[in-house]
Amino acid sequence: MRYTTHRISIVALIVLAVLPTLALAQVNFGSAVNKARNVADATNARSAELQEQVESALCTRLDTLLVQQSQRFSAKEDAVSLVQNRREQSWNTRVESREQSLDEHRDTWDKNRLQQFTRLRARANTEIQKQAVEAFIQNVEDAIEIRRAAVDAALATYRKGLEDLLAERKSITAAATDEYKSEIAVALDAAKIDCVSGVNASAVKSTLLDAFAAAKRTLQIALSDLRASSDDLQQLSEARRSAVVAAGEAYTSTLAQATKTLKQQFGEQSND
């Protein structure tokens, strides 16, 4: 009985010694948790405060934002204008070069043709042959005049169409950019009104960004018409080519018939 009592006393002493340590550990752990929560709450509060300051500052920066937007977009406008002017100059240079080459070719052809006519006249011995030669020359000259008129008309139509197309591209670009700048200005004015009316800064920012995105989409849709004008340019080129080819085929047909008639007068066998 004495041994049992002694054992219980030892256990009691151990419990009494450990309990304060456990209590202290529990207090220290709870303190650490509370401290961590306080730090987290303070960090979140600071982040929210900073975010609110940033969003609130938006209302005081709207005028500056408009200037910055205008400056950036003006730089893009200048770049687009430069590209358009270079493209226009390139197209005009190609057209002028093609027309100059055509004129030079015609001059050379005219000189050669006169020499051929002179040799042909020299071959005519009888009056009938001389008349046949003059008829042949007249038919050829008439066919050449018709062909050149058709080619010149095709080139004039192409040049006029090209000028109209370039003017249309500039008009589309100008209208689209003006609309974009107008929508941006309207969005910023609406943001100013919201700020003065006490609308939450976060809502003002969200609405403004949505308006910017909508303006950008409108601009992209408007400029997509430029791709359609590129198709128009291809159609112009194909129409010019078809007209030139048709004029050449008509001339070739007339020349073949005139040559056949002339050979008959000279007693030569036609190749047909």
Secondary structure as UniProt FT lines:
FT   HELIX           2..60
FT   HELIX           62..123
FT   HELIX           127..196
FT   TURN            197..198
FT   HELIX           201..223
FT   HELIX           225..265
FT   TURN            266..267
//
